[in-house]
Amino acid sequence: MWALSFAIFAGLKWMSWWKVRARVAHSAGRSLAYLVAWPGMDAETFLDGDKRPIKPTAQEWLWATLKTALGIALLWIIARRIPEQQDLLRGWTGLFGLIFLLHFGSFHVISLFWRSVGIAADPIMSKPVLSKTLSEFWGKRWNLGFRQLAHDLIFRPLYKRTGVAAAGMLVFVASGLIHDLVISLPARGGYGLPTGYFVLQGLGVTLERSPLGGRLGLQGGTTGWVFMAIVTAAPAFWLFHPAFVLRVILPFMHAIHAL
């Protein structure tokens, strides 16, 4: 899993840098920092020395530290206190710990560091729980590194020929296939479930933006938030399916002495 993840990440990272390397004036040191010390994919913003970031506050540093600490606690303390007979629960707890440790915690700390030295590097997770709609969740708050890359490589080249809805759906399909590659292939099972999860997200966004979605109140307010929460969370077991949790996450947790 990690070999596939790093290989795909490194390839896409290089592509994002290669496209803007000559267009944006920057130092070799900043290129190196972008390639090896920043998980985001917005090369143009990171490399541009004229971009001025919002300086991080003490409260933001504290919040990022607490999220990192929560990830550590879930992974190395709470998970091991769950009975061995409840393997799926132990694995899911460790998985959430890993997500908080990396995506919500450590990546936020790295963002704060770069912003504190004057480099524009916004967090890749932007408080997704505050999303008012499913579109906002995927387009403006969840994993903005991949969102930026998918927009540049898939959506932008296609939407004029296919239309916005079709191009958007292709982004979700591509995301599903990538997740199947790094989740189902190492697990040797659950093939197609991650892709199905992201296709469902694309269908949900299409419904939300349709006239019917407007009449149902899916484009904002409490109804929009509830729709977002249900569509993203309820089928999450398709994305992180049992084969992945039992055959990849649990062995990984044993390897890092979390269990």
Summary of the structure (lengths in Angstrom):
residues: 259
radius of gyration: 19.1
end to end distance: 19.0
largest distance: 56.8
contacts: 821
relative contact order: 0.12
helix: 75%
strand: 0%
